[in-house]
Amino acid sequence: MTSPLTLHAGPAVGFDQPFEMLAACHERVRRSLDLLLRLQAHVSRHGVDAQARDAAADVLRYFDLAGPAHHEDEERHVLPRLRATGRGELADRLSADHAEMGRQWAALRTALECIARGDAVDLDAHACAAYAALYAGHMAVEETQAFAHAASQLDETARAAMGAEMAARRRG
């Protein structure tokens, strides 16, 4: 039986489909945010146990590694295309969200590191909910506006180059 604090991997999408890859990353973000919120509730009810330690490690791993790579993909490939086509205000909003997510993550990270080590600590429900809400709003704007607009500016050669750059950055 699966633990209620287990993070599951989603379907694989390749870098040959860079915008689909960005959208698939959003599904992983949603699962990681859900795990964060479930972890917060679990810790408040049961304290820091083995499930909490494992879940905290999973959340840390995602938002320390994959999250920043995803934001860099957007900063390199989506936001410049928005700015180049007169959607600078949208690009600026998304970039500001990335900065705020970084600030909020830094605050949450300390408590999560403690939990992953097995130290009893309060995982602030308001901070977790605020982080999840910021991400949810950000992803909704990207999925309904930014990705489609940026993708419409690319031919197949440019898409392939985008995907290759994203993949190379993760290998290097």
HELIX and SHEET records of a PDB file:
HELIX    1   1 PRO A   18  HIS A   46  1                                  29    
HELIX    2   2 ALA A   50  ARG A   61  1                                  12    
HELIX    3   3 TYR A   62  ALA A   66  3                                   5    
HELIX    4   4 GLY A   67  ASP A   73  1                                   7    
HELIX    5   5 GLU A   74  VAL A   78  3                                   5    
HELIX    6   6 LEU A   79  ALA A   84  1                                   6    
HELIX    7   7 GLY A   88  ARG A  117  1                                  30    
HELIX    8   8 ALA A  125  VAL A  141  1                                  17    
HELIX    9   9 GLU A  142  ALA A  146  3                                   5    
HELIX   10  10 PHE A  147  SER A  152  1                                   6    
HELIX   11  11 GLU A  156  ARG A  171  1                                  16    
END                                                                             
